[in-house]
Amino acid sequence: MRIAVMGAGAVGCYYGGMLARAGHEVVLIGRTRHVAAIRRDGLLIDSQSFQARLPMQASTDASAVHGAKLVLCCVKSTDTETAGAALAGHLDRDALVLSLQNGVDNAVRLQTLLQHDVAPAVVYVATEMAAPGHVKHHGRGELVIGPSPSSDGLVTLFAEAAVPVEVSDNVAGALWAKLLLNCVYNALSAISQLPYGRLVQGEGVEDVMRAIVQECLAVARGEGVSMADDSWPAVERIARTMPGQLSSTAQDLARHKRSEIDHLNGYIVSRGEALGIATPVNRVLHSLVKLLESRSHGQRAGALT
């Protein structure tokens, strides 16, 4: 199958690389420095169980999706509209588009822009771009999708690439469950610049995390989303299964990049306001990360001048 990955960052390179390793024709669409490295040397996947350098197609132009029967959208939530505008007009009519993104509304936003069906996928993977063209895998890697005429085929396709896929009748609940985990870990990891395993050992941190969980569950209920009332075991599991992982928000701040915090804790705050639900802990974390973002941008601007 010809497969295109829109957003060749850590998530896109990991899943695109795994599919290419299984024998599919994959093109990665990303930023210039990553594309140049992949064209020159191939994609280096540094996994927990193997290391491989894969010859890959790579492009900076969204038109490279032409001919792809499966398109994985892996851009940051902040770039969804830009990606949708770039993809418009290049998708094959029968292409299946999967949104492998943080947040709960990206598939809807993308579908509106593309006027093309977009299916959400919930992503549980710990990865980072260690260098241009070099993706490092720290743990997990499973996806959750909703039932559809294509779901059985996707399960088989990804299974052959050693990527587990679960089909859920409540994909909205699964998206919110992932959002809850992101809200618990991303901002705290970004503010402290600590990996999950060390983060949870901090004094008073568990109480803060439990408060975030309760606020997220209250907003989800207000939105009419069905979720398990006891989400704490899933929160604890993240620290056990990804102890050395820094959140994507922490990685963004360390690289002086804009983060997805508006679509994580900020989303809980905005929906809480609309529903009349107080979210004070999420509000503080969102504000602190935004302050750190502004400081990082100021430092970068100073360095450039």
TORKOLKOL-291591 format. One record per residue: x, y, z of N, C-alpha, C, CB in turn. Coordinates in steps of 0.1 Angstrom, whole numbers. Glycine has a CB too. Example, Ala and Ser with C-alpha at 12.3 -4.5 7.8 and 13.67 -1.06 7.14 Angstrom:
     nc1     nc2     nc3    cac1    cac2    cac3     cc1     cc2     cc3    cbc1    cbc2    cbc3
     132     -57      78     123     -45      78     132     -33      78     113     -45      90
     128     -22      71     137     -11      71     129       0      79     141      -6      57
This chain:
     nc1     nc2     nc3    cac1    cac2    cac3     cc1     cc2     cc3    cbc1    cbc2    cbc3
       8     -12       0       0       0       0       9      12       0      -9       0      12
       4      23      -7      11      35      -7       5      43       5      10      43     -20
      13      48      14       9      54      26      16      68      27      12      46      39
       9      78      31      16      91      33      14      95      48       9     102      24
      24     102      53      24     107      67      26     122      66      35     100      76
      15     129      70      16     143      70      20     148      84       2     150      67
      32     152      85      38     156      98      48     146     103      27     157     109
      60     147      97      71     137     100      79     141     112      80     136      87
      72     142     123      78     144     136      80     130     143      70     153     145
      81     130     156      83     118     163      73     107     161      85     121     178
      60     111     162      49     102     161      48      97     146      36     108     165
      48     107     137      47     104     123      59      95     118      47     116     114
      71      98     122      82      90     118      82      76     124      95      97     122
      77      75     136      76      61     142      66      52     134      72      62     157
      54      57     133      44      49     126      47      47     112      30      55     128
      51      58     105      55      56      91      67      47      89      59      70      85
      76      48      98      88      39      98      84      24     100      98      43     108
      75      22     109      71       8     112      63       2     100      62       7     125
      55      10      94      48       6      82      57       3      70      37      16      78
      67      12      69      77      10      58      85      -3      61      87      22      57
      89      -5      73      96     -17      77      88     -30      73     100     -17      92
      75     -29      74      66     -40      70      64     -42      55      53     -39      77
      71     -33      47      71     -35      33      62     -25      25      66     -48      30
      56     -15      32      47      -6      25      55       6      19      36      -1      34
      49      12       9      56      23       3      51      36      10      52      24     -13
      60      41      18      56      53      27      64      65      23      59      49      42
      56      76      22      63      89      20      60      98      33      57      96       7
      71     104      38      70     112      50      70     127      45      82     110      60
      61     135      50      60     149      47      63     157      59      46     152      41
      73     165      59      77     172      71      86     184      68      85     163      80
      93     188      78     102     200      77     115     197      70     105     206      91
     121     208      65     132     207      56     143     199      62     137     220      52
     147     201      74     159     195      79     157     180      81     163     201      93
     145     176      85     142     161      86     141     155      72     129     159      94
     135     161      63     133     156      50     147     154      43     124     165      41
     156     164      45     169     163      39     177     152      45     177     177      41
     176     150      58     183     139      64     178     125      60     182     140      79
     165     124      58     159     111      54     162     108      40     143     112      57
     162     118      31     165     116      17     180     112      16     163     129       9
     188     117      24     202     115      23     206     101      29     210     126      30
     201      98      41     205      87      49     195      76      52     211      91      62
     182      79      48     171      71      53     166      75      67     175      56      52
     156      68      71     151      71      85     157      61      95     135      70      85
     163      66     105     168      57     116     158      56     126     182      63     121
     153      43     129     144      40     140     152      34     151     132      31     135
     153      40     162     160      34     174     149      30     184     170      45     180
     145      17     182     134      12     190     140       4     202     126       2     182
     131       1     211     134      -7     223     139     -21     219     123      -8     233
     134     -26     208     137     -40     204     145     -41     192     124     -47     202
     148     -31     184     156     -31     172     161     -17     169     148     -38     161
     171     -17     160     175      -5     154     176      -7     139     189       0     160
     170       2     131     170       0     116     171      13     109     158      -8     112
     178      13      98     179      25      89     171      21      77     194      29      86
     160      28      74     151      25      63     152      35      52     137      23      68
     155      31      40     154      41      28     139      45      27     158      34      15
     137      58      27     123      63      27     121      75      17     119      68      41
     109      76      11     106      88       4     103      99      14      94      86      -6
     107     111      11     104     122      20     102     135      12     115     124      31
      93     144      16      90     156       9      86     167      19      79     153      -1
      88     179      15      83     191      22      69     195      17      93     202      22
      65     189       6      53     194      -1      41     184       1      56     195     -16
      30     189       5      18     181       8      13     174      -4       7     189      14
      17     178     -16      12     172     -28      17     157     -29      16     179     -40
      27     154     -21      33     140     -21      23     130     -16      45     140     -12
      11     134     -10       1     125      -6      -6     119     -18      -9     132       3
      -4     125     -30     -12     120     -42      -9     105     -44      -8     128     -54
     -19      97     -45     -18      83     -48     -18      75     -35      -6      80     -55
     -18      81     -24     -18      73     -11     -32      69      -8     -12      82       1
     -33      56      -4     -46      51       0     -48      52      15     -47      36      -4
     -38      55      23     -39      57      37     -30      70      40     -34      45      46
     -36      80      47     -29      92      50     -30      93      66     -35     104      43
     -19      93      72     -18      96      87     -15     110      89      -7      86      93
     -24     117      96     -21     131      99     -15     132     113     -34     140      98
      -3     136     114       4     135     127      10     149     131      16     125     126
       4     160     126       9     173     129       4     177     143       4     183     119
      10     187     149       6     192     162      -8     198     160      16     203     167
     -16     198     171     -29     203     171     -29     218     167     -36     202     185
     -19     225     170     -18     239     166     -16     241     151      -6     245     173
     -13     230     143     -10     231     129     -21     224     121       3     224     126
     -32     220     127     -42     212     120     -48     220     108     -54     208     130
     -52     232     110     -57     240      99     -47     242      88     -62     254     105
     -35     245      92     -24     247      81     -23     234      73     -11     251      88
     -23     222      80     -21     209      73     -33     207      64     -19     198      84
     -45     210      69     -57     207      61     -57     216      49     -69     210      69
     -53     228      50     -52     237      38     -42     232      28     -49     251      42
     -31     227      33     -20     222      24     -25     209      17      -8     219      32
     -32     200      24     -37     187      19     -48     189       9     -41     178      30
     -56     199      11     -68     201       2     -65     200     -13     -75     214       6
     -72     192     -20     -70     191     -34     -60     181     -38     -65     204     -39
     -52     175     -29     -42     165     -32     -46     151     -28     -29     168     -25
     -57     149     -20     -61     136     -16     -68     128     -27     -70     137      -3
     -65     115     -28     -73     107     -36     -87     105     -30     -67      93     -38
     -97     104     -39    -111     104     -34    -113      92     -24    -121     103     -45
    -106      81     -27    -108      69     -18     -98      67      -7    -109      57     -27
     -90      78      -5     -80      77       5     -86      77      19     -70      89       4
     -81      69      28     -85      69      42     -76      78      50     -85      54      48
     -82      87      57     -74      97      65     -76      94      80     -78     112      62
     -65      92      87     -65      89     101     -58     101     108     -58      76     105
     -64     106     119     -58     117     127     -51     110     139     -69     127     131
     -38     111     139     -30     105     150     -25     118     158     -18      96     145
     -34     124     165     -30     137     171     -35     138     185     -36     149     163
     -29     146     194     -34     149     207     -46     157     206     -23     156     215
     -54     157     217     -66     165     217     -78     157     212     -65     178     208
     -90     163     213    -102     155     210    -110     160     198    -112     156     222
    -106     171     192    -114     177     181    -106     178     168    -119     190     185
     -94     172     166     -87     174     154     -93     167     142     -73     168     156
     -99     155     144    -105     149     132    -116     157     127    -110     135     136
    -124     163     135    -136     171     131    -131     184     124    -145     175     143
    -121     190     130    -115     202     124    -109     199     110    -104     208     133
    -102     188     109     -96     184      96    -106     180      86     -86     172      98
    -117     173      90    -127     169      81    -135     181      75    -137     160      88
    -137     191      84    -143     203      79    -135     210      68    -146     213      91
    -122     211      70    -114     217      60    -112     210      47    -100     220      66
    -111     196      49    -109     188      37    -121     184      29    -101     176      41
    -133     185      36    -145     180      30    -143     165      26    -150     188      18
    -136     158      35    -133     144      33    -133     137      46    -118     143      26
    -138     124      46    -140     117      59    -126     116      66    -146     104      57
    -126     119      79    -113     118      87    -117     110      99    -107     132      90
    -110      99     102    -112      91     114    -102      94     125    -112      76     110
    -107      95     137     -97      98     148     -90      85     153    -104     104     160
     -78      86     157     -71      74     163     -65      79     176     -60      68     153
     -66      72     186     -60      75     199     -46      69     199     -68      71     211
     -36      77     203     -22      72     201     -16      71     215     -13      82     193
     -10      60     218      -2      58     231      12      53     227      -9      47     240
      21      63     226      35      59     222      44      70     228      36      59     207
      56      66     232      66      75     238      77      75     228      71      70     252
      79      87     221      89      88     211      95     102     211      83      86     197
     106     104     205     112     117     203     121     117     191     120     121     216
     123     129     185     132     130     174     146     133     181     128     141     164
     155     123     181     168     125     187     177     134     178     174     111     189
     174     134     165     182     142     156     174     142     143     197     136     154
     178     151     133     171     150     121     171     136     114     177     160     111
     160     131     111     159     118     105     162     106     115     169     117      94
     161     109     128     164      98     138     153      99     148     178     100     144
     144      89     148     134      88     158     137      77     168     120      84     151
     135      81     181     138      72     192     125      68     199     148      79     202
     124      55     200     111      49     206     114      45     221     106      37     198
     107      51     230     109      48     244      99      38     250     108      61     252
      87      36     243      78      26     249      64      27     242      77      28     263
      57      16     244      43      15     239      42      17     224      34      24     247
      31      20     219      29      22     205      15      18     200      39      14     198
       6      15     209      -7      10     204     -16      22     200     -14       2     215
     -26      18     192     -36      28     187     -50      23     190     -35      30     171
     -59      32     192     -73      29     193     -81      36     183     -78      33     208
     -90      29     175     -98      34     165    -112      30     167     -93      30     151
    -121      37     159    -135      33     160    -139      23     150    -144      46     158
    -150      16     151    -155       6     141    -159      13     128    -166      -2     147
    -155       7     117    -158      12     104    -156       1      94    -149      25     100
    -161       3      81    -158      -7      71    -143      -9      69    -164      -2      58
    -135       0      73    -120      -1      71    -113      -7      84    -114      12      67
    -120      -8      95    -113     -11     107    -106     -24     108    -122     -10     119
    -112     -35     102    -106     -48     102     -93     -47      94    -115     -58      97
     -94     -41      83     -82     -40      74     -71     -32      81     -85     -33      61
     -74     -22      88     -64     -14      95     -58     -22     107     -70      -1     101
     -66     -30     114     -60     -38     124     -50     -48     118     -72     -46     131
     -53     -54     107     -44     -63     101     -31     -56      95     -51     -70      89
     -34     -45      89     -22     -37      83     -12     -33      94     -28     -24      76
     -17     -28     105      -8     -23     116      -2     -35     123     -16     -14     125
     -10     -46     125      -5     -58     132       7     -63     125     -16     -68     133
       7     -63     111      18     -68     103      30     -59     105      14     -69      89
      28     -47     110      39     -37     112      42     -37     127      35     -24     107
      37     -47     135      40     -48     149      34     -36     157      55     -49     152
      23     -31     152      16     -20     159       2     -25     163      15      -7     150
       0     -27     176     -13     -32     181     -24     -21     179     -13     -36     196
     -36     -25     174     -47     -16     172     -59     -22     179     -50     -13     157
     -66     -14     187     -78     -18     194     -90     -11     187     -78     -15     209
    -101     -18     184    -113     -11     179    -122      -9     190    -119     -20     167
    -126       3     193    -135       7     204    -148      12     199    -128      17     213
    -159       8     206    -172      14     203    -174      28     209    -183       5     208
    -165      32     217    -165      45     224    -152      52     221    -168      43     239
    -150      56     209    -137      62     205    -137      76     211    -135      63     190
    -148      83     212    -149      96     219    -144      95     233    -163     102     218
    -149      85     240    -144      83     254    -129      80     255    -152      72     261
    -124      72     245    -110      69     244    -102      82     242    -107      59     233
    -107      91     233    -100     103     230     -99     112     243    -107     111     219
    -110     112     250    -110     120     263    -102     114     273    -125     121     268
    -101     100     274     -92      94     283     -77      97     280     -94      79     283
     -74      98     268     -60     102     264     -58     117     267     -58     100     249
     -68     125     265     -67     140     268     -65     141     283     -80     147     264
     -72     133     291     -70     134     306     -56     131     309     -80     124     313
     -50     120     303     -36     117     306     -26     128     302     -32     104     299
     -29     134     290     -21     145     286     -22     157     296     -25     149     272
     -34     159     301     -35     171     310     -28     168     323     -50     173     313
     -28     155     327     -21     152     340      -6     153     339     -25     138     344
       0     148     328      14     147     327      21     158     319      18     134     320
      15     163     308      23     172     299      27     185     306      14     175     287
      18     192     312      22     205     318      32     203     329      10     212     322
      29     193     338      38     191     349      52     187     345      33     180     359
      53     179     335      66     175     329      73     187     323      65     164     319
      65     195     316      71     207     309      76     217     319      61     214     300
      69     220     330      73     230     340      85     225     348      61     232     350
      85     212     351      96     207     359     108     202     350      92     195     367
     105     199     337     115     193     328     120     179     334     127     202     326
     110     172     340     113     159     345     105     148     337     109     158     360
     111     136     336     104     125     330      93     120     340     113     114     326
      84     112     334      72     108     342      76     100     355      63      99     333
      86      91     354      89      83     365      94      91     377     100      73     362
     102     102     375     106     110     385      96     120     390     119     118     381
      88     125     380      78     135     383      68     130     394      70     138     370
      63     118     393      53     113     402      58     111     416      48     100     397
      71     112     418      77     110     431      78     123     439      91     104     430
      75     134     432      76     148     438      66     150     449      74     158     428
      70     158     459      61     160     471      48     167     466      69     169     481
      37     162     470      24     168     467      19     166     453      25     183     470
      27     160     444      24     158     430      11     150     428      36     153     422
      11     139     436      -1     130     434     -14     137     437       0     118     444
     -14     146     447     -27     153     450     -30     163     438     -25     162     463
     -20     169     432     -23     178     421     -28     169     409     -10     185     416
     -22     158     407     -26     149     396     -41     145     398     -17     137     394
     -44     141     410     -58     137     412     -68     148     410     -59     131     427
     -64     160     413     -73     172     411     -75     174     396     -67     184     418
     -64     172     388     -65     174     374     -75     164     368     -52     172     367
     -74     151     373     -83     140     369     -97     144     371     -79     127     376
    -100     149     383    -114     152     387    -120     163     379    -115     155     402
    -112     173     376    -116     184     367    -119     179     353    -106     196     367
    -110     171     348    -112     166     334    -125     157     333    -100     158     330
    -127     149     343    -139     140     343    -151     149     344    -138     130     355
    -151     159     352    -163     168     353    -166     175     340    -160     179     364
    -156     179     333    -158     186     320    -163     175     310    -145     193     315
    -157     163     310    -162     153     301    -176     149     303    -153     140     302
    -180     148     316    -194     145     319    -203     157     314    -196     143     334
    -198     169     315    -206     181     310    -208     180     295    -199     193     315
    -198     175     288    -199     173     274    -207     161     269    -185     173     268
    -211     153     279    -219     141     275    -210     130     271    -229     145     265
    -198     130     274    -188     119     270    -188     108     281    -174     125     268
    -189      96     277    -189      85     286    -175      80     289    -198      73     281
    -171      81     302    -158      77     306    -159      70     319    -148      89     307
    -149      61     321    -148      54     334    -146      64     345    -137      43     334
    -153      63     356    -151      72     367    -138      71     374    -162      70     378
    -132      59     374    -119      56     380    -108      56     369    -119      43     388
    -103      67     367     -92      69     357     -78      68     363     -93      81     349
     -77      67     376     -65      67     383     -55      56     379     -67      67     398
     -60      43     378     -51      33     373     -44      35     360     -58      19     373
     -51      42     351     -45      45     338     -34      56     340     -56      50     328
     -37      65     349     -27      76     352     -14      69     358     -32      86     362
     -16      60     367      -4      53     373       4      45     363      -9      45     385
      -4      39     354       3      31     344      12      38     335      -8      24     335
       9      51     332      18      59     323      32      60     330      12      73     321
      33      63     342      46      64     349      53      51     349      44      70     363
      46      40     350      53      27     350      58      23     337      43      16     356
      50      26     326      53      21     313      62      31     305      41      18     305
      62      43     309      71      54     303      79      62     313      62      63     294
      86      55     322      93      63     333     103      73     328      99      53     342
     109      70     317     120      79     312     115      90     302     131      72     306
     102      90     300      97      99     289      94     113     294      84      93     284
      99     123     287      95     137     289      83     139     280     107     147     285
      74     147     285      62     150     277      65     157     264      51     158     285
      56     156     254      59     164     242      59     179     244      47     161     231
      51     183     254      51     198     258      65     201     264      40     200     268
      70     193     272      84     195     278      94     196     267      88     185     288
      93     187     257     102     187     246     101     200     237     100     175     237
      88     204     235      86     217     228      92     229     235      71     219     226
      90     230     248      96     241     255     111     241     255      91     241     270
     117     229     256     131     228     256     137     232     243     136     214     260
     129     231     232     134     235     219     129     248     215     130     224     209
     123     256     224     118     269     222     107     269     211     129     278     218
      99     258     211      88     257     201      74     259     208      88     243     195
      65     263     201      51     265     206      45     251     209      42     272     196
      39     250     220      34     237     225      19     235     221      36     234     240
      13     224     224      -1     221     222      -9     224     235      -3     207     218
      -4     231     244     -11     233     257     -25     239     256      -2     242     266
     -27     247     246     -41     253     244     -51     242     241     -40     263     233
     -46     231     235     -55     220     231     -55     209     242     -51     214     218
     -48     211     253     -48     201     263     -54     207     276     -33     196     267
     -46     212     285     -52     218     297     -60     231     293     -41     223     307
     -56     238     283     -63     250     279     -77     246     273     -55     257     268
     -78     234     267     -91     230     262    -100     227     274     -89     217     253
     -95     221     284    -103     218     296    -108     231     302     -96     210     306
     -99     241     303    -103     254     308    -114     260     300     -91     263     309
    -113     261     287    -122     267     278    -136     260     278    -117     268     264
    -136     247     278    -148     240     278    -155     241     292    -146     225     274
    -146     241     302    -152     243     316    -159     256     317    -141     242     326
    -153     267     312    -159     280     312    -173     280     305    -150     291     305
    -173     273     293    -185     272     285    -196     265     293    -183     266     272
    -192     255     301    -202     247     308    -205     251     322    -197     232     308
    -197     261     327    -199     266     340    -193     257     351    -214     267     344
    -182     250     347    -175     241     355    -161     246     359    -173     226     349
    -158     247     372    -145     253     376    -134     244     373    -146     257     391
    -123     249     368    -111     241     365     -98     248     370    -110     237     350
     -97     251     383     -86     260     387     -72     253     386     -88     263     402
     -71     240     387     -58     234     386     -53     234     372     -58     220     392
     -62     230     363     -59     231     348     -56     245     344     -70     225     340
     -63     255     349     -60     269     346     -46     273     350     -71     278     352
     -42     270     362     -29     274     367     -18     267     358     -27     270     381
     -20     254     355     -10     248     347      -9     253     333     -13     233     346
     -21     256     327     -21     262     314     -14     276     314     -35     264     309
     -17     284     324     -10     297     325       5     296     326     -17     305     336
       9     287     335      24     286     337      31     281     324      26     276     348
      25     272     317      32     268     305      32     279     295      24     255     299
      21     287     294      21     298     284      32     308     288       7     305     284
      34     311     301      44     319     305      58     314     301      44     322     321
      60     301     303      73     295     299      75     296     284      74     280     304
      64     294     277      64     295     262      69     309     258      51     292     256
      63     320     265      67     333     261      81     336     265      57     343     268
      86     331     276     100     332     280     109     326     269     103     327     294
     105     314     265     113     306     255     114     314     242     108     293     253
     102     320     238     102     327     225     111     340     227      88     331     221
     110     346     239     119     358     241     134     354     240     116     364     254
     137     343     246     151     339     246     156     336     231     153     326     254
     147     329     224     150     326     210     152     339     202     140     317     204
     143     349     204     144     361     197     157     368     200     132     370     200
     160     368     213     173     374     217     185     368     211     174     374     232
     184     355     210     196     348     204     197     351     189     194     333     205
     186     354     182     186     357     168     191     371     165     172     355     162
     189     380     175     193     393     173     208     395     178     184     403     180
